[in-house]
């Protein structure tokens, strides 16, 4: 085959010759065949000592990639290409957001913004080992330690807050917090008029004054100094322990307390 044209790659002083019979579109190392019918490889070209450069008959050495223009597939390395390649494969996660600046050539990693509760609802937050927000939920008093003034309710505290009045003995089980009134404390002589109004029988029926007569259905004991109002307990019956002569039951005529025995005024 005769030499017909010269193709110049990169350095103007280097060239590769192409024979007339070369197949159009053939690629070195793929389907480009030499005069002897063998496949032409890049090593055959790059290792060639000289290459003819047209009708002038001059020759030039072709020994490195600097002597070849870039092809479509085997691309030369550049910093820009490397940076763009890395920037193109970065993937954001639930916690990290990546930003690639192709002009300034840097990559920035930022923590992804999280949505936190708002609008007057007390929230509790959980954080992972690296201090990032991992969970949030509505908070309750179970999540809040007790302060000094606003104390939480307990049965024991209620029991401790109760105080026994005259004639009452309270027994409190500090394990269960249940408080009961000792039966031995229910002595009529020690009960106040107010306490009588709140007594119940064994069926839990409240013992109240008779709505028609105002009579008290039991005989509470009093002294002359502690007599209740006769006007308030008309027709009521009581026992007076320090009457002149001897203790005796008395009744109210609406004005005075009188002995049952002789109707005399209690004195």
C-alpha positions in Angstrom: 0.0 0.0 0.0 1.2 3.5 -0.8 1.5 6.3 1.8 -1.4 8.7 1.1 -2.1 10.8 4.2 -0.8 11.7 7.6 -2.9 12.1 10.8 -1.3 14.2 13.5 -1.9 13.5 17.3 -1.2 16.0 20.0 2.4 17.1 19.6 2.7 18.5 16.0 6.2 16.9 15.8 4.7 13.4 16.1 2.4 11.6 13.7 0.9 8.2 12.8 0.6 7.1 9.2 -2.5 5.6 7.8 -2.4 3.4 4.7 -4.8 3.9 1.8 -6.3 0.5 2.4 -7.1 1.1 6.1 -10.8 0.5 6.9 -12.6 3.7 7.7 -13.8 3.9 11.3 -11.5 1.2 12.4 -10.1 1.5 16.0 -6.6 0.8 17.2 -6.6 -2.4 19.3 -10.1 -3.3 18.1 -10.4 -3.8 14.4 -7.6 -1.7 12.8 -5.3 -4.1 10.7 -1.8 -3.5 9.5 -0.4 -4.2 6.0 0.4 -7.7 7.1 -3.2 -8.3 8.2 -2.4 -8.3 11.9 -4.3 -6.3 14.5 -2.6 -3.0 15.2 -2.2 -2.3 18.9 -1.4 0.9 20.7 1.9 -0.7 21.9 2.9 -1.1 18.2 2.4 2.7 17.7 3.8 4.0 21.0 6.9 1.8 20.7 7.6 2.8 17.1 10.9 4.5 16.8 9.8 6.8 14.1 6.8 7.8 12.1 6.8 9.3 8.6 5.2 12.7 8.4 4.0 13.3 4.9 5.8 14.2 1.7 8.6 16.0 3.5 9.8 12.6 4.6 10.6 13.8 8.1 10.2 11.6 11.1 9.4 12.0 14.8 9.5 9.9 17.9 6.1 8.7 19.4 6.9 7.4 22.9 4.3 8.8 25.5 0.6 9.7 25.8 1.7 13.4 25.4 2.2 12.5 21.7 -1.5 11.3 21.4 -4.7 13.2 21.4 -7.4 11.8 23.8 -9.8 9.3 22.4 -13.5 8.7 23.2 -12.9 5.9 25.7 -9.5 6.0 27.3 -9.7 9.5 28.9 -6.8 11.2 30.4 -6.9 12.1 34.2 -7.6 15.7 35.3 -8.3 17.1 38.8 -11.6 18.4 37.5 -12.7 15.0 36.3 -11.7 13.4 39.5 -13.5 16.0 41.6 -16.7 15.8 39.4 -16.6 12.0 39.6 -16.5 12.0 43.4 -19.1 14.7 43.7 -21.4 12.8 41.4 -21.5 9.6 43.6 -22.1 11.2 47.0 -25.4 10.1 48.5 -27.3 11.9 51.3 -28.4 9.9 54.3 -31.0 10.6 56.9 -28.5 12.4 59.0 -25.9 13.8 56.5 -26.4 16.1 53.5 -23.5 16.5 51.0 -22.9 19.6 48.9 -20.4 19.6 46.0 -19.2 22.9 44.7 -17.8 22.2 41.1 -16.4 25.8 40.9 -14.5 26.0 44.1 -13.9 22.3 44.1 -14.8 21.2 47.6 -17.3 18.8 49.2 -19.2 19.8 52.4 -21.0 17.5 54.7 -23.8 19.0 56.9 -26.1 17.4 59.5 -29.5 17.1 58.0 -32.1 19.4 59.6 -34.7 17.7 61.8 -38.2 18.7 62.6 -38.9 19.1 66.3 -42.2 19.5 68.1 -43.7 22.9 68.7 -47.0 24.5 69.6 -47.4 24.1 73.3 -47.0 20.3 73.5 -44.3 19.2 75.9 -41.9 16.9 74.1 -39.2 14.5 75.1 -36.2 13.8 72.8 -33.8 10.9 72.5 -30.2 11.2 71.1 -27.8 8.6 69.8 -24.2 8.0 70.9 -23.0 10.8 68.6 -25.4 13.4 70.1 -27.8 13.4 67.1 -31.6 13.5 67.6 -32.9 10.0 67.1 -36.5 10.1 68.4 -39.1 12.4 69.8 -42.5 11.8 71.5 -45.0 13.5 73.7 -43.8 13.8 77.3 -45.7 13.0 80.5 -45.0 13.6 84.2 -43.3 10.2 84.2 -40.5 11.9 82.3 -40.1 14.8 84.7 -38.3 14.6 88.0 -40.3 15.9 91.0 -39.5 19.4 92.1 -39.5 21.0 95.5 -43.0 22.7 95.4 -45.2 20.7 93.0 -45.1 17.3 94.6 -46.6 14.1 93.0 -49.5 12.4 94.7 -48.8 9.2 96.7 -51.0 7.2 99.1 -48.3 7.5 101.8 -48.3 11.3 101.5 -52.1 11.4 101.9 -51.8 9.2 104.9 -49.1 11.4 106.4 -51.1 14.5 105.8 -54.1 13.3 107.8 -54.4 14.3 111.4 -56.6 12.7 114.0 -59.2 14.9 115.8 -60.5 14.5 119.4 -61.5 10.9 120.1 -60.0 9.6 116.8 -57.0 7.2 116.4 -55.7 6.7 112.9 -53.8 3.6 111.9 -51.9 3.9 108.6 -50.3 1.0 106.6 -47.3 2.9 105.1 -46.8 0.1 102.5 -50.3 0.3 101.0 -51.0 3.9 102.2 -54.4 2.8 103.6 -55.6 4.6 106.7 -58.2 3.3 109.1 -59.8 4.5 112.3 -59.2 2.4 115.3 -62.4 0.9 116.8 -61.2 1.6 120.3 -61.1 5.3 119.6 -64.9 5.5 119.0 -65.8 6.4 122.6 -68.9 8.5 122.8 -67.6 10.6 125.5 -64.8 11.8 123.3 -66.8 12.5 120.2 -67.8 16.0 119.2 -71.2 17.1 118.0 -69.8 17.4 114.5 -68.4 13.9 114.6 -71.8 12.5 115.7 -73.4 14.0 112.6 -71.0 11.9 110.4 -71.3 8.5 112.2 -72.7 5.5 110.3 -74.1 2.2 111.4 -72.6 -1.2 110.4 -74.5 -1.0 107.1 -72.8 2.3 106.3 -76.1 4.2 106.8 -75.4 7.6 108.2 -76.8 8.3 111.7 -78.5 11.7 111.4 -80.9 13.6 113.5 -84.6 12.8 113.0 -85.9 15.2 110.4 -89.2 15.6 112.3 -88.2 15.9 115.9 -84.5 16.6 115.6 -83.8 13.8 118.1 -80.3 12.3 118.4 -80.8 8.4 118.2 -78.0 7.7 120.8 -77.0 9.0 124.2 -73.7 10.9 123.9 -72.1 11.9 127.1 -71.4 15.5 128.1 -70.4 17.5 131.1 -72.3 20.6 132.2 -69.6 22.7 130.7 -69.8 21.1 127.3 -73.6 20.8 126.9 -74.7 21.2 123.3 -77.4 23.8 122.4 -80.8 22.6 123.7 -82.5 24.7 121.0 -80.5 22.9 118.3 -81.4 19.4 119.6 -85.0 19.8 120.6 -86.3 16.5 122.0 -82.8 15.1 121.8 -81.4 12.9 124.6 -78.0 13.0 126.1 -76.1 11.7 129.2 -74.7 14.4 131.6 -71.9 13.0 133.7 -71.4 15.6 136.4 -75.0 16.5 137.5 -75.5 17.4 141.1 -76.3 14.3 143.0 -75.5 11.7 140.3 -75.0 11.4 136.5 -78.3 11.1 134.6 -79.8 11.1 131.1 -81.4 14.4 130.1 -83.6 15.6 127.3 -84.1 19.0 125.5 -87.3 20.9 125.8 -86.1 23.3 123.1 -84.8 25.7 125.7 -83.1 23.7 128.5 -81.7 20.2 129.1 -83.9 18.5 131.8 -83.5 15.4 133.8 -85.5 12.4 132.8 -86.2 11.6 136.4 -87.9 14.7 137.7 -87.9 17.2 134.7 -85.6 19.5 136.6 -83.1 21.6 134.6 -79.7 19.9 134.4 -77.3 21.5 136.9 
